[in-house]
Amino acid sequence: MSSIANPVKTVGPQDARLGLRPILLALVLALCTAGALVGFYELSSDQAISILAAGVVFFVLMWFVISSAPSAELRSRNLVFALWWVLLGSEEIFSYVTEDAEGGQFSSGAYSEAMLWFFIAVVFLFYTYRHSQYLRTLFTGSYKWVSWFGVMCLVSCAYAEKPGFSLAWIVKLFLAILVLAACNYQIKNREDLKSFLRSSQWALAFMVSVPILRLLSNLEVLATGRLYDVGTAPTVLSVDAGLLVLYSLMLSQHRKTASRTIFVLLGLVVMLLAGGKTGIVGCIFAAVMFFMLQGKFRAAGRFVLIMLIVGGLLLAFSPLGSYLKFYVSSGQAASVTGRSDVWSAGWQLIKAKLVLGRGFMSSRFLAYKISVDWMPNHLHNGFLEVMYNNGLIGLFVILMMMGTLVRNLFAVMRTVAQDHPLHPLAVGCFAVFLDIFINGMVSRTFGSRPDGTFMLLFSLVFVSDRLLAAARQKAPVREMPAWQLSSAPAQ
């Protein structure tokens, strides 16, 4: 973990010139992408045009982030935070559903998302060239378990059922691990930490808003009674929306802003419209725990009341009510919507390769190995998922990752008073973890593919380290205007 006690450097003419280089590079890349869009328009497919357009927007965004920062330090910080925002929200930009992964027939949207990873990697390589020090933090502190998970998954690609498919997802997994390590390196104080958490909040807002925009353009999305995005299942959408609610509550504890109200209502509406039962239960339980751990019992009651009001309105005036009636009458609840059959069949395969598993992302081909009434793309349980892919070794790494995270957050809650600024951040991060954990019992919120929820879990690991380091220095923190989060002793 990098020290944060370094004085702010004065940016001289030479530093200013160096700072202009990435700006000019971003502009050149954006112009080249735009030129390709115009020059090859007649030869391009709709998907190629979409990729080029996304590339232009991406590089313009990078230019804006870099050029709007008043100092070199903020340029670097804002750049990696923006890369994290794009990586987290990338799964919503190009919607796709791959029907035949076994035959290698992937939709064009899958390749489009991979192109976004390439754009991110290009910019991140230039950042790494200037700031390679963050690489030293990969195997330090609690974050080492995240890095070891990546190494383990990479090694397991050698015996995965489809090594090429697994290696493709390894690219995003390693991008997430490296970008988050850089974010950790760039966090110097509490405001940096809150800015990082806000970038996660805004990414979730983007991921939740895109299905609403698609709904407005095509009302048939609600044909089944649930808000179903083409690229995101209703269960995943409910989880993302619930996490948006929790992040908004955590980051607005001491002041009720208009953005908090908008984000909370947006999250609640999308979460309920998507109809993910565990997503709804997980969000409610985590939010109630968030308020109760701070001794705010009335606030917990108000939150439940608001949930009941919003839910009642949606049941009365949206197709959600008809969906719930169908679900109750279908008898699917007894088998957890068919998941229990998948768990039983999957467990037999897990026992056959219990120690090493079958290789990273091999669970994507589970449907071709078991006989159930539907085509599951994974085991719908985070712990079974990681055991299927990486065996007991993978389960151990995941448990250590979660265990150190929870230990750190509870240590913060025990160390500082409830009125201390660290307390609501620690409680909020625990609520986010709790929501991800609950949903992981019936879905793939962690354990294999680096979806948004799994990447958020990665981020909570180093955030918990930062909070604990600050809590152990709570006396200097109260005295110093430059509130510090480093584990290094205050000077």
C-alpha positions in Angstrom: 0.0 0.0 0.0 1.4 3.3 -1.0 2.1 6.0 1.4 -0.1 9.1 1.3 2.1 11.4 3.3 4.0 12.7 0.3 3.7 16.5 -0.3 1.9 17.8 -3.3 4.3 18.5 -6.1 4.4 21.8 -8.0 3.7 21.2 -11.6 6.4 22.9 -13.7 6.6 23.5 -17.4 8.2 20.2 -18.1 5.5 18.3 -16.1 2.8 20.2 -17.9 4.3 19.2 -21.3 4.4 15.6 -20.1 0.8 15.9 -19.0 -0.3 17.0 -22.5 1.1 13.9 -24.1 -1.8 11.6 -23.0 -4.3 14.3 -23.9 -2.9 14.5 -27.4 -2.7 10.7 -27.7 -6.4 10.4 -26.7 -7.3 13.0 -29.3 -5.3 11.3 -32.0 -6.9 7.9 -31.2 -10.4 9.5 -31.1 -9.8 11.2 -34.5 -8.4 8.0 -36.1 -11.5 6.1 -34.8 -13.8 8.8 -36.1 -12.0 8.8 -39.5 -12.4 5.0 -39.7 -16.1 5.4 -39.0 -16.5 7.9 -41.8 -14.1 6.4 -44.3 -15.4 2.9 -44.1 -19.1 3.6 -43.5 -20.3 1.8 -46.6 -18.2 -1.3 -45.9 -19.1 -1.5 -42.2 -21.8 -3.5 -40.6 -24.1 -2.0 -38.0 -22.1 -3.7 -35.2 -18.8 -2.4 -36.6 -20.2 1.1 -36.7 -21.4 0.7 -33.1 -17.9 -0.4 -32.0 -16.3 2.6 -33.8 -18.8 5.0 -32.2 -18.2 3.5 -28.8 -14.5 4.0 -29.4 -14.9 7.6 -30.2 -17.0 8.2 -27.1 -14.5 6.3 -25.0 -11.4 8.2 -26.1 -13.2 11.6 -25.9 -14.2 10.6 -22.3 -10.5 9.9 -21.5 -9.5 13.2 -23.0 -12.1 15.0 -20.9 -11.0 13.3 -17.7 -7.4 14.1 -18.3 -7.8 17.7 -19.5 -10.2 18.7 -16.8 -7.9 17.7 -13.9 -6.1 20.7 -12.3 -2.9 18.7 -11.4 -0.8 15.7 -12.5 -1.9 13.8 -9.4 -5.6 14.2 -10.1 -5.0 13.4 -13.8 -3.7 10.0 -12.9 -6.3 9.4 -10.3 -9.2 10.4 -12.5 -7.9 8.4 -15.4 -7.9 5.1 -13.5 -11.2 5.8 -11.8 -12.7 6.5 -15.3 -11.2 3.2 -16.6 -12.8 1.4 -13.7 -16.2 3.1 -14.5 -16.0 2.0 -18.1 -14.9 -1.6 -17.3 -17.7 -2.0 -14.7 -20.4 -0.7 -17.0 -19.0 -2.3 -20.2 -21.3 -5.3 -20.0 -24.3 -3.0 -20.5 -23.0 -1.1 -23.6 -23.4 -4.0 -26.0 -26.2 -6.4 -25.2 -25.9 -9.9 -26.4 -27.0 -13.5 -25.6 -24.8 -16.3 -26.8 -26.8 -19.4 -27.6 -24.2 -21.8 -28.7 -21.0 -21.4 -26.6 -20.2 -25.1 -27.0 -20.0 -24.7 -30.8 -18.0 -21.5 -30.5 -20.9 -19.5 -32.1 -20.8 -16.2 -30.2 -22.9 -13.2 -31.0 -21.4 -10.1 -32.4 -22.2 -8.3 -29.2 -19.7 -10.5 -27.4 -16.9 -9.4 -29.7 -18.0 -5.8 -29.3 -17.6 -6.0 -25.5 -14.1 -7.5 -26.0 -13.2 -4.5 -28.2 -14.1 -2.2 -25.2 -11.6 -4.2 -23.1 -9.0 -3.6 -25.8 -9.7 0.2 -25.7 -9.3 0.1 -21.9 -6.1 -1.9 -22.1 -4.5 0.5 -24.6 -5.1 3.5 -22.3 -4.1 1.5 -19.2 -0.8 0.4 -20.7 0.1 4.1 -21.1 -0.8 4.7 -17.4 1.3 1.6 -16.3 4.3 3.0 -18.3 4.2 6.1 -16.1 3.0 4.6 -12.8 4.3 1.0 -12.6 4.7 1.3 -8.9 1.1 0.0 -8.3 2.3 -3.5 -9.5 4.1 -3.9 -6.2 0.8 -3.8 -4.3 -0.8 -6.7 -6.1 0.3 -9.3 -3.6 0.2 -7.2 -0.4 -2.5 -6.8 2.2 -5.9 -8.4 1.8 -5.8 -7.7 -1.9 -3.3 -10.5 -2.4 -6.2 -13.0 -2.3 -7.8 -11.2 -5.3 -4.5 -11.5 -7.2 -4.0 -15.1 -6.3 -7.5 -15.8 -7.5 -6.5 -14.4 -10.9 -3.3 -16.4 -11.0 -5.2 -19.6 -10.1 -7.8 -19.0 -12.8 -5.1 -18.4 -15.4 -3.3 -21.6 -14.5 -6.6 -23.5 -14.7 -7.1 -22.4 -18.3 -4.6 -25.1 -19.3 -7.1 -27.8 -18.4 -10.3 -25.9 -19.0 -13.0 -27.5 -21.2 -12.7 -24.6 -23.7 -9.2 -23.0 -23.1 -9.8 -20.3 -25.7 -13.1 -19.2 -24.2 -11.5 -19.2 -20.7 -8.6 -17.2 -21.8 -10.9 -14.6 -23.4 -12.5 -14.0 -20.0 -9.1 -14.0 -18.3 -8.5 -10.8 -20.2 -11.3 -9.0 -18.4 -10.5 -10.7 -15.1 -6.9 -9.4 -15.2 -8.0 -6.0 -16.4 -10.2 -5.7 -13.4 -7.5 -6.9 -11.0 -4.9 -4.5 -12.4 -7.2 -1.5 -12.8 -8.4 -1.9 -9.2 -4.8 -2.2 -7.9 -4.1 1.1 -9.7 -7.2 2.6 -8.1 -5.9 1.5 -4.7 -2.5 3.0 -5.4 -4.1 6.3 -6.4 -6.2 6.7 -3.3 -4.4 9.1 -1.0 -7.1 10.4 1.4 -10.8 10.0 2.4 -12.0 12.2 -0.5 -10.1 9.9 -3.0 -11.7 6.9 -1.4 -15.2 8.5 -1.6 -14.5 9.5 -5.2 -13.7 5.9 -6.0 -16.9 4.6 -4.4 -18.9 7.3 -6.2 -17.4 6.1 -9.5 -18.8 2.6 -8.7 -22.1 4.2 -7.8 -22.3 6.0 -11.1 -21.3 2.9 -13.0 -24.2 1.1 -11.3 -26.5 3.9 -12.2 -25.5 3.6 -15.9 -26.0 -0.2 -15.8 -29.5 0.3 -14.3 -30.5 3.1 -16.6 -29.7 1.4 -19.9 -32.5 -1.2 -19.6 -34.9 1.6 -18.8 -33.9 3.4 -22.0 -34.3 0.2 -24.0 -37.7 -0.3 -22.4 -38.8 3.2 -23.6 -37.8 2.3 -27.1 -39.4 -1.2 -27.0 -42.2 -1.8 -24.6 -42.1 -5.5 -25.5 -39.3 -5.8 -23.0 -42.0 -6.1 -20.3 -43.9 -8.8 -22.3 -43.1 -11.4 -19.6 -44.1 -9.1 -16.8 -40.4 -8.4 -15.8 -37.9 -5.8 -16.9 -35.6 -8.1 -19.0 -32.6 -6.5 -20.7 -31.1 -8.3 -23.7 -27.7 -8.5 -22.1 -28.7 -8.8 -18.5 -31.0 -11.3 -16.9 -33.7 -10.0 -14.6 -32.0 -11.6 -11.6 -28.7 -9.8 -12.3 -30.5 -6.5 -13.0 -32.3 -6.7 -9.6 -28.9 -7.2 -7.9 -27.3 -4.3 -9.7 -30.3 -2.0 -8.9 -30.2 -3.1 -5.2 -26.4 -2.3 -5.0 -27.1 1.1 -6.5 -29.5 1.7 -3.6 -26.9 0.6 -1.0 -24.1 2.7 -2.5 -26.4 5.8 -2.6 -27.3 5.3 1.1 -23.7 4.8 2.1 -22.4 7.9 0.3 -25.1 10.3 1.4 -25.4 9.6 5.1 -24.7 13.1 6.4 -26.6 15.0 3.7 -29.7 14.2 1.8 -29.1 15.4 -1.7 -31.3 15.3 -4.8 -28.9 12.7 -6.4 -29.4 10.4 -3.5 -33.2 10.5 -3.8 -33.0 10.0 -7.6 -30.6 7.1 -7.3 -32.5 5.4 -4.5 -35.8 5.6 -6.3 -34.3 4.5 -9.6 -32.7 1.5 -7.9 -35.9 0.5 -6.1 -38.1 0.8 -9.2 -35.7 -1.1 -11.5 -35.1 -3.7 -8.8 -38.8 -4.4 -8.4 -39.6 -4.2 -12.1 -36.9 -6.8 -12.8 -38.6 -9.1 -10.2 -35.5 -10.8 -8.9 -36.7 -12.3 -5.7 -33.4 -12.8 -4.0 -32.2 -9.5 -5.3 -35.1 -7.8 -3.6 -34.7 -9.7 -0.4 -31.0 -9.2 -0.3 -31.3 -5.4 -0.8 -33.9 -5.1 1.9 -32.0 -7.2 4.4 -28.7 -5.4 3.7 -30.3 -2.0 3.9 -32.0 -2.8 7.2 -28.7 -4.0 8.6 -27.0 -0.8 7.3 -29.4 1.3 9.4 -29.5 -1.0 12.4 -25.7 -1.3 12.8 -25.7 2.5 13.1 -28.5 2.5 15.6 -31.0 4.1 13.2 -34.0 1.9 13.8 -36.5 4.5 12.6 -34.6 4.9 9.3 -34.8 1.2 8.8 -38.5 1.3 9.3 -38.9 4.2 6.9 -36.9 2.3 4.3 -39.1 -0.8 4.6 -42.2 1.4 4.4 -40.9 3.1 1.2 -40.2 -0.3 -0.3 -43.8 -1.4 0.4 -45.3 1.7 -1.1 -43.2 1.5 -4.3 -43.8 -2.2 -4.6 -47.5 -1.8 -4.1 -47.7 0.8 -6.8 -45.7 -1.3 -9.3 -47.9 -4.4 -8.5 -51.0 -2.3 -9.2 -49.9 -0.4 -12.3 -47.3 -2.6 -14.0 -47.2 -6.2 -15.4 -45.2 -7.2 -12.4 -48.3 -8.4 -10.6 -49.3 -10.8 -13.4 -45.7 -12.2 -13.3 -45.9 -12.9 -9.6 -49.3 -14.6 -9.9 -47.9 -16.8 -12.6 -44.8 -17.6 -10.5 -46.8 -18.6 -7.4 -49.2 -20.8 -9.4 -46.4 -22.5 -11.4 -44.9 -24.3 -8.4 -41.4 -23.2 -9.3 -40.8 -21.9 -5.8 -40.4 -25.4 -4.4 -37.3 -26.0 -6.6 -36.0 -22.5 -6.3 -37.0 -21.9 -10.0 -35.3 -25.2 -11.0 -32.0 -24.4 -9.3 -32.1 -27.3 -6.9 -32.0 -29.8 -9.8 -28.9 -27.9 -11.2 -27.2 -28.0 -7.8 -27.8 -31.7 -7.4 -26.5 -32.6 -10.8 -23.6 -30.2 -10.6 -22.5 -31.5 -7.3 -21.9 -35.0 -8.8 -19.6 -33.4 -11.4 -17.8 -31.4 -8.7 -17.0 -34.5 -6.7 -15.4 -36.0 -9.7 -12.7 -33.3 -9.8 -12.9 -31.9 -6.3 -9.4 -30.5 -5.7 -8.5 -28.6 -9.0 -11.9 -28.3 -10.6 -12.5 -28.3 -14.3 -10.9 -25.0 -15.3 -11.9 -21.4 -15.3 -15.3 -20.7 -16.9 -15.9 -24.4 -17.6 -19.3 -24.0 -15.9 -20.5 -22.1 -19.0 -20.8 -25.6 -20.6 -22.6 -27.2 -17.7 -25.9 -27.6 -19.6 -24.2 -30.0 -22.0 -23.2 -32.4 -19.2 -26.4 -32.6 -17.1 -30.0 -33.5 -17.8 -32.5 -30.9 -16.5 -35.5 -29.2 -18.0 -33.7 -26.0 -18.9 -30.3 -24.8 -20.2 -28.3 -23.4 -17.2 -25.2 -21.5 -18.1 -23.7 -21.8 -14.6 -24.5 -23.4 -11.3 -26.5 -20.5 -9.8 -24.5 -20.6 -6.6 -21.3 -18.8 -6.1 -19.6 -21.4 -4.0 -20.6 -24.3 -6.2 -19.5 -22.2 -9.2 -16.0 -21.7 -7.9 -15.7 -25.4 -6.8 -16.8 -26.6 -10.3 -14.2 -24.4 -12.0 -11.3 -24.3 -9.5 -12.1 -27.0 -6.9 -11.3 -26.8 -3.2 -8.3 -24.6 -3.9 -10.6 -21.9 -5.5 -13.1 -22.2 -2.6 -10.2 -21.6 -0.1 -9.1 -18.4 -2.0 -12.7 -17.1 -2.2 -13.3 -17.8 1.5 -10.1 -16.0 2.5 -11.0 -13.1 0.3 -14.4 -12.8 2.0 -13.1 -13.5 5.4 -10.5 -10.8 5.5 -13.0 -8.3 4.0 -15.5 -9.0 6.7 -12.9 -9.1 9.5 -11.5 -5.7 8.4 -14.9 -4.0 8.2 -16.0 -5.3 11.7 -12.6 -4.2 13.1 -13.4 -0.7 11.8 -16.8 -0.7 13.4 -15.4 -1.8 16.7 -12.6 0.7 16.6 -14.4 4.0 15.8 -17.5 5.5 17.3 -20.8 5.6 15.4 -20.5 9.4 14.7 -17.0 8.9 13.2 -16.9 9.4 9.4 -15.4 6.0 8.9 -18.3 4.1 10.6 -21.0 4.6 7.9 -18.5 3.8 5.2 -17.5 0.5 6.9 -21.2 -0.4 7.5 -22.1 0.5 4.0 -19.4 -1.6 2.5 -20.5 -4.5 4.7 -24.1 -4.0 3.5 -22.9 -4.2 -0.1 -21.0 -7.3 0.6 -24.0 -8.8 2.4 -26.2 -8.2 -0.6 -23.7 -9.8 -3.0 -23.3 -12.8 -0.6 -27.0 -13.4 -0.3 -27.5 -13.3 -4.0 -24.5 -15.6 -4.5 -26.6 -18.4 -2.9 -28.9 -18.6 -5.9 -26.9 -16.8 -8.6 -23.4 -16.2 -10.0 -22.6 -12.9 -8.3 -19.1 -14.3 -7.5 -16.9 -17.3 -8.2 -16.2 -17.3 -12.0 -17.0 -14.7 -14.7 -15.9 -11.2 -13.7 -19.3 -9.6 -13.9 -20.0 -6.3 -12.2 -20.9 -7.8 -8.8 -17.8 -9.9 -8.7 -15.6 -6.9 -9.6 -17.3 -4.9 -6.9 -16.4 -7.6 -4.4 -12.8 -7.3 -5.5 -12.9 -3.5 -4.9 -14.4 -4.0 -1.4 -11.3 -6.0 -0.4 -8.8 -3.1 -0.7 -11.4 -0.6 0.5 -11.7 -2.6 3.7 -7.9 -2.5 4.1 -7.9 1.3 3.7 -10.7 1.8 6.2 -9.0 -0.4 8.8 -5.7 1.4 8.4 -7.5 4.7 8.9 -9.4 3.4 11.9 -6.1 2.4 13.6 -4.9 6.0 13.2 -8.2 7.6 14.3 -6.6 10.0 16.8 -4.2 11.6 14.2 -7.1 11.7 11.7 -9.2 14.0 14.0 -6.3 16.4 14.3 -5.0 16.6 10.7 -6.8 18.4 7.9 -5.4 16.0 5.3 -7.3 13.0 6.5 -5.1 9.9 5.7 -5.9 6.4 4.8 -2.5 4.9 4.5 -1.3 2.2 6.9 1.9 4.2 7.3 2.2 6.1 10.6 1.2 9.7 10.5 4.1 12.1 10.4 
